[in-house]
Amino acid sequence: MKILVTGGAGFIGSHVADAFLALGHEVVVIDDLSSGRRENVPSAARFVQLDIRDQAAVERLLAETQFDAISHQAAQTSVAVSTREPVRDAQINVLGTIHLLEAAVKTGVRHVVFASTGGAIYGEVPEPDKATLDTPQRPLSPYACSKLACEAYLRRYAHDYPLKTTVLRYANVYGPRQDPHGEAGVVAIFTQRLMANEPIRVNARKAEGDAGCVRDYVFVGDVVKANVRALTGEITLPVVHCASGIETTTRVLAERIEAALVSSGLEVKATIGVAPRREGDVERSVLEPTFEATGAAPTALEAGLAATVEWFRERANR
């Protein structure tokens, strides 16, 4: 197939592009490089620097190339940024997605796989529940609202046109290539700071000094499997959860990263400080994994962190 990967210079998108190329597909990556890195783009992929907010550019590329499928990973992904700049968030996430869908139906694209959020779309998930696909959506941030709006648009286009759509609701994705800079990617942030023997901070869940928010951390390799299975037709559901189903507090996560670094041979001792609650953060988000997403048990946190730490160590030694 000829596949377009949006956001393919980013953390998740570049791994997805790698997987499609390994299967023999022709891959074109688009990214505006606002957060992605050119070095992440696989050498075998064609790269086009493009902002999905530019409708004319999107339509021109799809008309010229005639894609079979689109893996739509590009997004504004920071909850904090969406809270500060809700208009920008909607322009990228909602209007950008509509631009792709409009161009897709005009050029005969057969399948669109959309990277959504399970970590934000359900709002607060009470103890001891895990959000299921039947759990009501209660988005509490502009980011979550924009992703939920995109899901509705995908349903509309799938209903009105011969276009298959698959929604992958990600939990908190981590792994190699995650960017430690900015406000997202706590695993990457903690790993880099601990490797440099710098202090880290735990943002409060309720009150400063508590163990922090509860999250469901899913390894990027599992997310890649879901993207591949979606485009090969092994995922038959219109919406699935890419998740581990395991709850982890921010403090426990910091301790697990410290342990992974020590196991890798580094002398690390975490200095863990406290910080206030971040605006827009949900306190607890845990999902029930959809087995069909990966066809296997989720990667254990310890194994995923070991692979992540190894990548950061290799990168530091270059």
Protein Blocks (a to p, Z undefined) as FASTA:
>chain_A
ZZddehklbmklmmmmmmmmmnopacddddehlmmcfklpcfkbccddddfklmmlmmmm
mmmnopabdcdfbccfbfklmmmmmmlmmmmmmmmmmmmmmmmmmnopabdcddddfklm
nmpaddfbdcdfklccddfbfklmmmmmmmmmmmmmmmmpccddddddddddedehiafe
hjehkllmmmmmmmnopacddddfklghiabjadddddfklmmmmmmmmmnopambfbdc
ddehiacdfklmmmmmmmmmmmnopacddddddddddehiafbdcddddfklnopacddf
klmmmmmmmmmmmmmmZZ
